[in-house]
Amino acid sequence: MSSSRRQFLSAALVGLAPKTDRPISGGFIDDGHQLGHKLRDRALFAPAKQTIKIPIVIVGGGIAGLSAAWQLDKRGFRDFVLLEMQERAGGNARWGENEISPYPWAAHYVPVPGKKATLVRELFEDLGVLRDGVWEERYLCFSPQERLYLHGRWQEGIEPLTEASAQDRAQFARFAARMNEFRATGQFTIPMELGAKPSALDSLSMDDWLKQEHFTSPYLHWYINYACRDDYGALARETSAWAGIHYFASREPDEKGPLTWPEGNGWVARRLLDKLARYVRTGNMVHRIVQEGRKLRVSSRYADYLADKVIFAAPSFLASYVCEDVPPVRLVYSPWLTANLTLDRLPAEGGFEIAWDNVIYDSPALGYVVATHQSLRTHIERSVWTFYWALADGSPSDNRRLLLEKDWSYWKAFSAISSARTRTSGGVCRVSTFCDWATPWPGRWLDFWDQRSAAFWLSGPATCCLPIPI
């Protein structure tokens, strides 16, 4: 364990004890690593008891798989099935709920899609989020959106400018101007297919690019490093400069968002599941896909499926373990930790009021979002706060091992936010080991994005493809 992580945990444990009235209870959820390790180790699975013939199988019930199902159903094609490993579909958009509020377990917002993101806008039109080109106000993040705990007090916004010098502010302005220049090239888009091209920026890190551009402000470097950890689960020195720039240059300059809900992107998953529940089979992990004549045999927990086509919408790195003749993905995946803390009453704090996104300067964690922020109630006494920690410091394999070796009580200190001097009255903590997230290492990101679709085609008349970016 690195010294910085040890210091953080020690400080959090010290801060937790005197500031809570009673112990925090809780535990892990969605602990499915045993099944993942069986795939990794090429373990034998029990043969299925039945074989079902069906034209299309979708593997994976996250947003990618649900989106594929939505498109098939919308076009009138209804002879397919979606197979999901977990007992609840949703993937990175999974969610929880208690007597106070729904809350996210992973992705918690969507940047307002620009006009070029036609499929996302089409989805949001179907879900009632976009009407006649106007975004539904109740789904746009309410104010205040962000705050930062810096030098003992909360400030509005997460750019650390309250203590910044004139030179720091000048560098922030110059950085923003450079991002505008990159945005104007049309190469930094969402989705990436609309603009991404091979670039020398992908051969160096975001940290090296900042130095090359003579950005020296410690506050700016912290802000960029935070953005890389927040979006990619990696430090700026381990993030492709192209990917780091994409984080900023791909956003619409006049964006009013983001779009968010109490359960984060779980709201989108829930609405899709309401429409598509008849196709979804949960608790049904796919462990093998092989060519069988003109068909594809999809072996899962409860049945084998003989399909004409397979849409592989599970995480990309799993394809080489499940599909025959698919090469391994050359990417590093960073582990994340998420914790939800139920508060019996909101803490008494000084400084800027509680925002939707609350960040702590120089903390190894990313901060927390407030599930009740979008509530229309005029008075809120109880809430659920969702804490995120991308374990970016140290090797991903060591951090994954640490997550597996320690029980949930070891990690509950992470939600104490001791450095923010927050007083909690106790509650129930649930800790989730968030699924690994692909890290855009320098020299690998754009190559992977160019080749990812071709990597998932199987030879012969039957096809297994990954048509949706994940």
Protein Blocks (a to p, Z undefined) as FASTA:
>chain_A
ZZklmmmmmmmmmmmmmmcfbdcedddehiaklmmmmmmnopacdddfbdcddfbdcehj
bfklmmmmmmmmmnopabbcdddfblbehijmgccddfkbgcdfbdfbdcdddfklmmlm
mmmmmnopagghiacfklpccddfbdcdeehiacehjbdfklpcfklmmmmmmmmmmmmm
mmmnopaccdfklmpccdfklmpcfklmmmmnopabfklmmmmmmmmmmmnopafklgcf
klmmmmmmmpcfklcbdcddfklmmlmmmmmmmmmmmmpcghiacfbdcdehjbccdddf
kbccddfbdcdfbdfklmmmmpghiacddbddddddddddddfbdcddehjdddfbdcde
hiabebjcdfklmpcbfbdfbdcdddddddfeccfklmmmmmmmpcfklmmmmmnommno
pacebdadddddddddddddehklmmmmmmmmmmmccedjbdcddfbcZZ
